[in-house]
Amino acid sequence: RITGFSDNGVRGSSGLTGFTMQHTEVENNAKSDDSIANDEANLRFDNLFGTATISNSLIRDVNQDNVRVSSCEFANCGGSSLAFNVNNTSIRDTLSGPGGNDGILIRSFNDGNVALTVTGSEFLGNRANSIQHNTNGSSQGSTTITGSTFGRNTIAINIAHQGLGQTHSFSILNNMINQVNGTPSNFGNAVNVFLAGLSNGSSVLSGTISGNAIGNAAVADSGSENGRGIDLFASGAGTLTANVTTNTVRAVRIDSAFRAISSSHTGNINVTLRGNDFSVLPTSNFALAGVDLAAGALPGDTGVMCADLLGSGGVPPGGTENIAAVGDPFFAGAYITTAAGNPTIELVGYAGADNNQGQIEAFLDSIAATVSPAATGSFTTFLGAGTVTGRMSACPLP
């Protein structure tokens, strides 16, 4: 048991290679008055390399971050990489007010390369993000999160990639996310995947989000109090590709259950939806749609979104039609906006005319077994710029 240290509970000095921690409690560390200013944590590693494994442990009660890891922050690492593994571990309870931050924070820079794998673990009460993995500069990496539980966090899973000329791959599979609410609240997007504004034309963020249960219909605002269940945001010049399958989203209070957006973006975003059940909190009167597609925010936006919501043949292969897209009773189950610039949204299987609002809304009404309220005649689709068109071939997959 490691407890009661005013500074870091465990501090790995720059250049450490390899770390293993099993059956250990690390709690009530990094709680001095200057701990937040000094970025102290229960476990902090600067430029950790090799393989690090935390298993069957409890990490909790800290001011800022429970686990804080940086890679290649001040210089190139010459090809050194890190595999950071967390198994069957509970990570919880940062400050619930200002200064409280992340359960796991991993940041790579320069030529860093971090593979994060989290399996069968619990994250509760991490005020900002339960897990945040950022690949900056020219770094690359991967994020795999499987069979874990999350709650009482602003964002449960937050992945951001700049990675000039590099790839960040992700797999978010079979997790229970935001099933409870409390303090801090589930305030932001439950799952946030962000292609950063400095990404270049060969930056790639690509992966699968599948089998996750986000929000609990019996717990108000549990999916998100002020954000979305799943948010895919592409900016910069790179490519974001996501295969989103068999997820359930419930109890989103103010925004949409699922959103894909190309904004401040000149690259590509490819989204495939299959077998999902998306629903906001129908009694909030503040929510938006079950499925929300948006492109174009600035005059220079030329991003291209490929959205495969239905399949090129009108019915997805293998009976994998989306189950539901349910929005606020005063909004729509699904909608599209193109606000500025010259963006393009390609709808796989849409056979209508370009930018024909009525035909596009009728198509949106077919993207799931239940779409409610109907998009047709809802006047929620806004085509202010660019082109919404049909596409007969599938979108690229990860």
N, C-alpha and C positions, 0 to 999 in steps of 0.2 A: 504494500500500500504506500502510495506517494501522496502526501497531503500536507497542507499548511505552509508551503513555501511562498513567501511574498512575491517572488519573481517566478520564472518558468518552473513548472514541475519537473519536466525533462527538457533539456536543451541539447540538441545535436549541433555541434560546431560545423562550420563550413568544410565541406569535403568528406564528411562521414560517409562510409560505404557500408550499407547493410544495417538493419535494425530489426530485432524481434522482441515483441512484448506479448506475454500470455498470462491469463488469469491474474490480472493486476488491476487494482483500483487506483485511479489518478484523479484526485478531487480537491477542491478548495485551495487551488494554487493561483498564482498571478492575480492577486486581489489587492495589491498595494495601491496607493493613490496614483502612482505613475505607471501602472501596468498597461493602461490603454495607450498612453502616449508612447510607451516603449514597445508596443505590439507583443506583449508577453502572452503566454498561453499555457494551458496544462501540458501540452507537448508542442515544442517548436523545433523545427529543423531547417537550417539554412544550407542550401546546396547539398541535399542528401542524394546519394546515388546507390545503384545496385538494387537490392530487393529489401523492402521493409514490410513487415507483417505485424498487425495488431489483431489478436484474436482472444475471444472469451474474456473480455475485459469491460470495465466500467470507467468512463471518462466524463466528469461532470463538475458543475459548480465553479464557474470562472467568470471573470469580468468580460473579456473580449472574445477570444477564440479558444475552443477546446483543442483543436489540432490545426497547426499552421505550418505549411511546408512551402518552401521556395526552391526553384531550380534555375540555375544559370542566371541569377538575377543581375550580377555585375559584370559578367564576361561570358564569352562562349565556353562551352564545356568540352569541345573536341570530340563529340560523339557519345559522351557518357549519358546514360539514361537511368530512369528510376521506375521500378514497378512497386506501387504502393497498394497494399492489400489490407482490407479490414473485414474481419469475419466474426459473426456472432458477438458483436460488441454494442454496448449502449453508450451513446454520446449525447449529452443533454445539459440544459440549464446554464446558458450564459446569462448575463444581466438581461432583464426584461425591458430595461429602459435604455437611454442613450449610452452608446459604447458597446452594448452587447452585440456580438457579431455572429460568427459561423461555428457550426459543428466541426466541419472539415473545410479548410481553405487551402487550396493548392494553386500556386501561381508559377508558371514557367515563362522564361524570357530568353532572348537571344536564340541559341540553337538547342534549347531545352527539349526534353522528350520524356513525358511522364504518363505512365499507364496506371490509372486509378481503377481498382476493382473493389466493390463493396458488396458483401453477400450476407443476407440473414441478420441484419443489424437494425438497431432502433435509434431514432433521432427525435428528441422531444425538447421543446423550449429553447431552441437555438434562435435567437431573436431575428437575425438577418437571413441567413441561408443555412439550411441543414448541411448541404454539400454544395460547395462552389469550386469549379475547376476552370481556370482561365489559362489559355495559351496565347501569350503575347509575343511581340517581336516577330521572329522567324521560328518560333517553337512549334512543336507538334505534340500529339498525345492521343489518349483514348480514355473514355469514361464508361465503365460497365457497372450498373447498379441493379441488383437482383434480389427479390424476395425480402425487402426491407420495409420498415414502417416509419412514417414521418408525421409530425404534427406540431402545432403551435410554433410556426415559423413564418417569416414573411414569404420566403421562397423555399420550397422543399429541395428541389434539384435545379441548380443554376449552372449552365455550361455556356462559356463565351470563348470565341475563337477569332483571333486576328491572323496569326500564323502565316506570314507572307510566304506564299509558294508552298505551304505545308497543309497537312490534313489532320483534323481532329475527328475521330470516329466515336460514336456513342451507341450504347445499348441500355435502355431503361426498361426493365422487364419485371412484370409480376410483383409490383410493389403496392403496398397499402399506404395511400398518401392523404394526409389531412382528414382522417376519420374522426378526429376530435377537435374541439376548439377550446379556447381559453386565453390565458395571458402568457406570452404574447399571442396575438391572434394570427390566423392564417390570412395575412393582409394582401400579399401580392400574388403573382402567378405561381401555381403549384409546381409546374414544370416549365422552366424557362430555357429555351435554346436560342442563342443569339450569335449571329455572324456579325462581327464588329465592323464599325465604320471605316477602319483603316485596312481592312482586308483587300488584297489585290486580286487580279483576275485568275490566279492559280491557287487561291486559298479555298479550301474545301472543308465544310462541316457536314458530316454525313452519318446517318444512323437510323435506329429503329426504336420506337416507343410502343410497347405492346403489353397487353394483359394487366395494365395498372388500374386500380380502383382509386379514384380521386374524389374525395368528398363523400359525405354520408347524408342521404336524403332525410334522415331523422335528426340531423344536427345542423341547425341554421348556420349559413355562412362558412361551413366547414371546407367546402371545395376552395373557395376564396371569398374573402370579404370585399376586396377592392381590385381584383385582378381576374385572371383567366385560369381555367383548369390546365390547358396545354397551350403554350404560346411559342410559335416559330417565327423569329424575326430576322430577316435578311437585310443587311445594309452593306455599304462599301461596294466592292466590285467582285466579290467572290461568289461561290455557289453553296447553297444550303439544300441538302436532300434528306427527306425524312419519309420513312414508311411507318404509318401510324395505324395500328391494328388492335382490335378487340379491347379497347380501353372503355371504362365507364367513368363519366364525370357527372357529379351531382352538386347541388347547393352552392352555386356561384351567384353571389348577390348582385354585383354591379356591372359586370362585363359579360363576355361570351365564354361558353364552355370550351370552345376550341377556336384559336385564331392562327392564320398564317398571313404574314404581311411582308411586302417588299417596300421599303421606305428608305429614302436617301441611298438608293441602290441602283447600280448599273449592271449587276450580274444576273444570276439565275436562282430561283427557288423552285424545287420540285417536291410536291406533296402528294402522297397516296394515302387515302383513307379507306379502311376495310373493317367491317364488323364492329364499329364503334357505337357506343350508346352515350350521346352527349345531351345533357339537360342542365339548364340553369336553375336557380331557385325561383319557381314560378310565382311565388307570392310576394316577391320583393318590390315589384313595380319599378325597379331600377336596372334590371338585367337587360342584356341584349340578346344575342342569337345562340343557338346551339353550335352552328358552324359559321365562321366569319372569315371572308377572304378580302384582303385589302392590298392595293398597290398604288404607289405614287403619292409622295408628300411634297416634293420640291420640283421646281421647273426643270431641273436637269435629270430627273429620274427616268431611267429607261429600262428598269428591271423587267425580267420576264418570269412570270409564275406559271408553272405547269401544275394543274390541279386535277388529279384523278380521283373523283368522288364516287364514280358510278361504274367505270369500266367502259371500254370502247364499244362494247356490244349492247350497252344499255342495261345489262345485268352483270355484275361481277362474276368472274369464274368461280365455280365451286360453292355457290350460295353464300358468298361472303359480303353480301350487301350490308351497308351500315344499318344499325337497328333504329336509331332515333337521332334527330336533330331538333331539340325542343328549346324554344326561346321564350322570352317574356311574353305574356298574353297580349301586350300592347306593341310588340315588335314583330319578329319573324323567326321561324326555325332556322333559316339560312339566308345569308345576304352577301352581296358583293359591293365594294366601293373602289372606284379609281378616282383619286382626288386631284392630282396635279402631275405635270410632266408628260411623258409619253410612255407609260408602262404598258405591258401586255399581260393579260390573263388568258391562258389557254385551258379550256374546259374539255377534258377528255370525254368523248361521247356526245358532246353538244353539237347538234346539226342545224341550229338556227342561224339567223343572220348575225353578222357582227354588230355588237352594241344595241341589239334589239331588246329593250328592257323587258317587255312582256314575255318574249320567248326565253330569255335568260331566267326570269323568275319561275316560269313553268318548268324549266330544266332543274332548278334548285329544288323544286317540290318533289323531284324524283330521286334525290340523292340518298334517301334512307327509307326504310319501311314506314316510318312515321316522321313527317316534317310538320311541325306545329309551332305557331300559326303558319299558315301557308304563305310562301313568299309572293305568290301571284296576287297582285293588287294591293300589296302591303305598302308600296312606295318606299321601302327601306333600301332597295338597290339604288345606288347613286353612281352614275357613269359620267363623271365630270371631266375625264381626260383619258387619252390612250385608247386601247382596244381590248374588248372582251370577245374572244373568238372560240371556235371549236377546234378540236384536235382529235384525230382518229387513232393515234398510236398512244401507248401507255407512257407515262412519265418515267424518266430514269429512276432506278431504285438504288439504295445504298450498295 
